Amino acid sequence: MRYIYILFVLMSLSSLFTSCDNMLDQVNPNQVSEESFWENEEDFELALTSCYTPLKNALNGGYYGTRGVMMRIARADEVEFRNDISEVYQAQNFTNATGNSLASGMFYQFYNALYRTNMIMQKLEEKADILSNDFVTSIKAECLFIRGFYLFQLGKEFKDAPLRLTASQSPSTFPLEKSTQAEIWQQAIEDLTIAANLLPVQNEVIGKPTQGAAYAVMGKIYLYQEEYDKAIEVLEPLTKSPYTYKLVEDFAWNFDDVHENNEESIFELLIEEVGGTDLWGDGENVNSTQTNTRPKEYAAAEVAGWYEATPSQQIMDIFRAELDKDGNYDYRARMSVAWDYPECMYYLRPFREVFSEEKWNTYWILKYQNWNTVYEEPEPPMSSINERAIRYAEVLLQLAECYLFSPTQRDLDKAIGYINQIRQRANLNDYSGPMTEEGIFQDLEHQRAIEFFVEGERFYDLRRWGLLEERIKTCSDIRYKQLMTGVVGNTNKYYYYPIPSKELETNPLCTPSEGW
C-alpha cells in the first residue's frame, strides 16, 4: 500500500508539473495539490523520486525506457530493426521527421524532469524553515545531479534547445529561445560541479547518485567537447582512493539482475518488480509496473520473443575480428550475442537445438536478456534487470581517449594502459599494434564497439569522431544514401533529433533545428 500511495502522489505531481491548463475551482479533497504537498521531508523525497520516472517511461521516450533505448541504438551500425515500430524504423533509416512521436516524447520527457527538479529546488528555498540543513543539502545535491544528467542528454540528442531553469505555470514564460549546446552543457557542468561537492563518495541508499557519478557525467561532457585535460582532471581520480570502482571479474555480471549495483556500476537505474501490471503506461499511475520489456523485445520467436532487432553483420565482423588468449571468440562478444559457434547456448539450450537449420546463420542479442536463466522469455514480459547508465569501463576508455588526443598531456603509454585493463578483463592479449595515434585509436574504437554494444554509445561515438557516414556506408548502402540527404553545410541534420513540431507551434521564439 505504501508504494501505491507513492505512485498516486507521483501521478498527481506529474499532472501538476506538466499541465499548462487552468485549475478547476473545485478541489478534490483526496487529490494531492501543490498547496497541500510540500509540508515535510517525506514529501520532498517523494517529489525527488518522481524525477527518475521520465528516464524509465516505456513508450514515450524515456531515455532508459524500452523505446528510448531503441531510439539511441537504432541510428548506429550495430543492430537492424524490422519495420514493426515505425518511429524506430524511421530513425534507423534516417527518414524521421519533426513529428516522430518517440523523438518528441524524448524531448518532452527531458523537460518534464527539468520542471520537476526546478520545482523541488524552488520549494527547498521556500520551505527552508521546516527542513533541516542536512536534508536541504542532500536533496539539492541529488536534484542538481539529476538536472545536470538530463541537460547532458538534452544537448546530446537535440543540440540547441530551450534551457528552462525555472518551474513556472505562467504563460508568459513559455516562449523561450534556444540556447546553444555549449550553453546547455555549461549549465550541466555547473550543476554537476555543485552536486559533486555535496554528494557522498558512497551512498547508503541503493540507486542514489554519488560524487563519482557526478564526476563521471561531467568528464563525459568534457570529452564530448574535446576538453581532454579537463576530462582527465575529473575522471582520473575515479581510478584511485577514496573511490573503489573496479572492473568486475565477469563482464556478463553487468547485465543481469543478480549482480546489480556492483563495483563497476557508477550509476544505474532501478528496474523493479513493484507497482501494478500496466506495461505500457507512463510509469506514474497506480497500475504502472516499474519493470520493462527489454528482454522480450529482442529475443527470438523460438523463445517467445518479439525479435524487434538483431545484430548487424558489421558488428558481428567486429566481434569476431580478434580471438582471445585461448583461441576463443572475445568473451564479451559471446556474452552479448548468440550465434552458431561451438558451445553457444541460447536460453539454456544449444543454439542448434533452439533454431532450425535455415536459421543457423542468424544472430541474437544477449545483453539484458534472460538467456541464461529461463527457457523462454516469460509472459507478461516484466524484466527487472537494472539499466546500467554509467560503468567504470567507460571511465577507463574515456581516459584512454583523452591521453590519446590531449594536445598537452598526450601519453600513448597511458592510453594503452587504460585500454589494456579492458582487454585483460576480456582475456585478450595486451595491445601490440602500432605505437601511433592511428593504431591505438583503431583499437580504442574496436574496444568501445564491443564493450558497449546496445548500451547506447556507438552512434554518439561515431558522430563525434566524424566516422558516422563512413561506418553507415559499409553497413548499409540504402541507409547511407538516405543519411547523405541530410547534409546541410558542414553538418548533417540527422546527427541530432529535431525540435518537435509541437514545440515549434507552441513556442514562437523557438526556431527549427539546423536543416529542418
N, C-alpha and C positions, 0 to 999 in steps of 0.2 A: 504493500500500500504506500510505503514511503516513496518508492520510485514513481508510482503512478502520480502521486502528488507533485513530485518534481516535474514530471512531464507536463502536467496540467499548467504549472507555473510557466514552464518554458513556452508552451503553446500560447499562453496569454501574452507573455513578453514578446514573442515573435510578432504577434499582431500589433502590439504597441510599438515595437521598434521599426516596423517596416511600413505601416499604413500611413497614408497621407490624407485619408478621409476624415471628415469631421466626426467627433464622437457624438453618440446619441445623448440626449439629455438624461434619459433614464439610466440608472445604474443597476446592474445585476449584482446583488449582494454576494453571490457565490463566485464571482469572477475577480481575478486579481487585477487591480488597476495601478497606475503609476503612483497615485496618492496613497494607496494602502500597502504598497510593496516595500519600499526602501526603508524598513524600520529597524533592522538588526543585521548582525553579521551573517546570519544564515541566508537572508535574502540576497546579500551581495555574492555569497558563494553560489547560490542557485543561478543568479544572473551570469556569473562568470562561466558556469557550466554551459550555459546557452551559447557562448561564443565558439564552442568547439563543434556544435552540430552543423553549421554551414559547411564545414570541411567534409562531413560524412554524408551529406544529403545524397541519397542513392540515385535519383532520376534527374535531378535538376541542376547538375553541375557542381556538386560538392567535390572539392579538389581531390580528396582521397575517397570519394564515394565511387560506386560501381561505374557510372557513366563518366565521371570526371577523370578517372584513371584511363578509360578508353580514349578520351579526348587528348590526353597527354602522350599516349604512346602511339596513336594512330598515324601521326604525321612523319614518323621516323621510318627507318628501313628494317625494323626488327620483327614486325608482325604483319599479317594480311587479314583484314576484316572482311567478312562476307557482307552482302548488302542488306542484311536483316534490320540493322539500326541505321536509318537513313542519315541522321545527323553525323554519326561517327564515320560512315562511309564517305560522306561529302568531305569531311575533314581529311581523311586519309588520301583522297584523290584530289585535294585542293580545288574543290568545287563549292566549298561552303560560302555562304553569303552573310550579310549583316542580320539576317533573320534566323540563322541557325539557333534552334532553341537551347541546345546544350551549351554552346558558347555563350549565349545570352544568360543562361542560368548560372554559369560560372561567374560571369561578370557581376550579377546581382547577389550571388552568394558572398562574394568578397565585400560588397557594400553593406549587405545585411550584417555581416560580422563586424565591419568597421563601425557601423552605427552602434552596435551593442557595446563594443569596447569604449567608444567615445562617451556613451551614456553612463557607463559604470564610472569612468574617471570623473565625469562631471558630478555625479552623485556622491563620489568619495569626498569631494570638496564641500558639497552642500551638507553632508551628514557627518562631517568630521567630529562633531561634538558627541556623537553616540557611538563612535568606533574607537578602538584602541589604536595607538600609533603603530604598533607592530602589525596589526591587521591591515591598516591602510597601506603600509609599505608592502606587505605581501601581495595584496590584491593589485596594487599599482604595478608591481613588478611583473606579475603574470599577465596583466592586461596589456602592458607595453610590449611584452614578448609576442603575444598573440597578434597585436596590431602590426608590429614590425614584420612578423611572419606573413600575414596577409598582404601587406604592402609589397613585399618582395615578389610574391606570386602575381599580384596585380600588374606590376611593371613587367614581369617576365612574360605574361600572357598577352597583355594589351598595349604594352609600351607606354604611350602617352594617354593619360586618363584623368578625370577629375580627382582631386585629392581632398577628400572630405574628412576633416579632423574635428568636427563638432557634431553633436546629435541634436538636430533641430527638426521640428514639425512645421516650422513657419514656411509657407510657400515662397516667401521672398528669398530664402536661402537655397532653394532647389536649383536655379540656374547657376552653373559653375563652369568656368573654362577648364580645359585640360591643363594639367601640369605635365612637364616632361618626365620621361622615365628616370632621368638623373635626379630630378626633384623628388619623385616618389621614393626612389631608393635612398636618397639622403635622409628623408624623414624616417624611413625604416631603420637606417643605421643609428639615427639619434634615439629612436625608441629602444632599439636593441642594446645600445650602449648603457642607457639608464637601467634597463632591465638586468643586464649582466652585473651591474654594480649592486643590485638589490637581491637578485635571486641566489639561492643557496647552491653550493657546489654539488650537493646531493639532496634530493627532495624526498622526504619520507613518504609523501603521497604518490602512489604509482600513477603515471600518466601526466604528472605536472611537469612543467619545464624547469630546467636548471640553468645555472650560469653557463655551463658548457654548451647547452643548446642555443643560447643567445649568441655566444661567440661563433658557433658553427654556422648559423644563418648569416651573421654579419660577414664572416670570412667568405662565404659563398657569393654574397653580393659584391664584395671587393674583387673576387676572382672574375665574375661576370663583367665588371668594369675594367678589367685588366690592371687593377691596382694591386700588383703582385706583392709588393713589400708590405702593404697594409694587411693583406690576406695572411701572409706569413706571421705577422705580429700577433694576430688574434687566433690563428689556427694552431701554430706550433706549440703553444703552452698546453693545448689539449692532449698532447702526447706525453706529458710529464705530470708529476705530483703537483697539486693535490688531486688531479683528475686520475681516474682509474680505468679509463676506457681501454679496451683491447679487442683484437680480432678473436672471436670465439673459435674454438677448435674445429667445429663442423660448420661449414658455410650454410648448410641447409637449416641450421637452427634459427636463422634469421627470418624464416618464412613459415613457421609452424606455430601452433597455439600452445606448445609445451615449453618453449624456451623464450617466451616473451620477456621484454624488459631486461635483456641480458647485458653483458659488459660491452657489447658492440653497439647497443642501441643508445643513441644520444637523445632522440625524441621520437616517440611513437604514439599513434592514436589508438585509443582503446575501442576495440570492436567486441561487444559483449552480448551474451545471451540474456538480456534483460528487456523489460518493456513488454510490448504486445507481439502481435503476429503479422502486422502490416509491413510487407517488404518494400512497398512502392510509394509510401507516403513521404512526408517532408522530414520525418525523424523527430517531430516535435508534438505529435498528438498522442493521446493516451494509449492508442493501439499500435504505435510505431515500434518496430523492433530496432535494436541498436546493433544488429548484425548486418552482413551484406551478402550479396550473391556472387561475389567474385569467382569462387571455385566452379560453381555451376556454369558460369558464362563461358568458360574456356575449355571445359572438359569435353571429351568426345562423346558422341551419341551412344557409343557402345558401353559407356559407363554412366549413362543417364545425364550427360551434359548437353549444353546448348551450342557448343562448337562455334562461338561467335568469331574467334580469331585463332590463327595458327602461326607458328614461327615462319619467317620468310626463308627462302633458300639462301639469301645473302647472309643472314645472321647464322645460319647453320654452317656455312663455309667458314665463318669467323670462329665459331665454336670448335670446329674440328681441325683448325689450322695447326695446332700445336699439341703434341702428346705430353703427358706428364713423365715424371722420373721412372715410372713403372711401365711405360708404354701404353697407358690408358688415355682415353679422351679426358680433357680437363674436367675435374670433379665438379666444378661449378656448372659446366655445360650439362653434365649428367644429372645434376640436381635441379636444373632449370627447364630442361626439355626431355621428353621421351621420344626415342626413335628406334629404328631396328638395328641395334648393335647387340652383341652377345651380353647376356646377363641383364638387359634392360627390363625393369619391372614397371608396370603401369597399373595402378590400383590393385596392388598385391598379386598380380599375375604377370607371367612373362608376356612381353609385347606381342609376340605372335599368337598367343592364346586369346588375347583381347580382340585383335583385328584379323579379318580375313586377308588372304594373300594379296588381293588387289589394293590393300591399304598399308602394306608393309613399307611403302615409301613415304608415308606421312609423318608429320612432326606435331607434337602436342606439348603445350605449356604445362610445367610442373610447379613453378613458383606460386605460392599462396594457394595451392591446391591441396586436396586431402588424399593424394595418390598413394601415400604410404601407410594409411590408417584404415581405409574402407575399400570395399569392392566397387562401389559406385557412389556418385555424389547424392546426398540424401535429399528427400523432399519432405517439407519445404526446404529450400536452399538457404539456410541461415548459418552462414560462416561466422565464426568468432575469432578468426586469426587477425591479430593486430596489424595495422599498417605501419611499417617502419618508415618514418618520414626522413630521418637523418641517421645514417650509420657511420661508425668510426672509419670504416673502409673508405668512405667518401672523403673524409678529412685527410687521410693518408695520400690518396691520389690527387687531391687538390693541392696539397703541399708539393707533391712531385711536379705538378704543372707549374706552380709558382716558381720553384727553383729552376725549372727548365727555361722559363720565359722572362724572369725578372731581369731588367736591364742593369740593376745594381747589385743584386745578390745571386746572380746566375751561378749555379753549382750543379754540374751534371752528376757528380758523385752522390750528392744528397738526393737529387731527383731519383736516381736509380735505387738508392737505399729505400726510399718510400715505396717505389714500385715493387721492389723485391719482397717487402713484407706481404704484399698482396699475392705475389707469385708463390712464395713459400707456403702460405696457408693453402693454396691450391695444389701443393705437391709438384710445382713446376721447378725447373732449374732456374737459377738466378739469371738475370738479363745478361746476355752475351753478345748483343748486337753492336752495331757501330757506336762509338763514343761521340756521336754528333747529335745536335738538336733534332734533326730529321729522324734519325734512327730511334732515338729514345721516345720521341713523340709518337712514332708509329706503334710502339709497344704500349704507350700510355692509352692511345685510342683503343687498341685491342683489348687492354685490360678493363677499361671502363665499359666497353660494349658487352663484355661477358659478365662482369661483376654486377652491373645494374640493369641487366635485361628485364624489360617490362616493369621497371621501377619508376619510369617517367623521367629519365635523364637523357636518353640518346638524342632525341630531337634537338634539345637545347644545346647539347654539346656540339652537334654538327652545325647548328646555326651560328653559334659564337665563334667556332673555328673556321667558318667560311667554307665548310665542306658539304653543306646540305645538298646543293644541286648535284655535286659530283657523286655522292652516295646514292641519292634517289635515282640518278641516271643508270647506274649499274644494277639497281634493284628492280626498277620497272620503267620501261620506256614510256608507257602510257602516262604514268604518274609524273614522270619527268617533264614531258611535253606540257602537261597542264600546269605544273609548278612554274614553268617558264613564262606562262601567260601572265603571271603576277609581277613580272619585273617592272619596277617603277623607278626611273633614275638609277641611283646606286644601290637600291634595295629591292626587296620583293614583298609585295603586300601579304603574301601567305606566310611570312615569317611570324606574324602575330595574328591573333584573332581580332576581328574588327569590333569597334564600339558598336553595340547593338542598335538596330534601327529604332527600338523603343526609346532608348536614351536620347537619340538624336531628335526624336519627335517631342519629347517632354522637357528636354534641357536645351533651350535655344542658344546657350553660349557654348555648347559642346559641338565641336566640328568632327567630321568623319575621320577615321584613321587614314593614314597615308596610303594612297592608292585605291581607296574605297569610295 
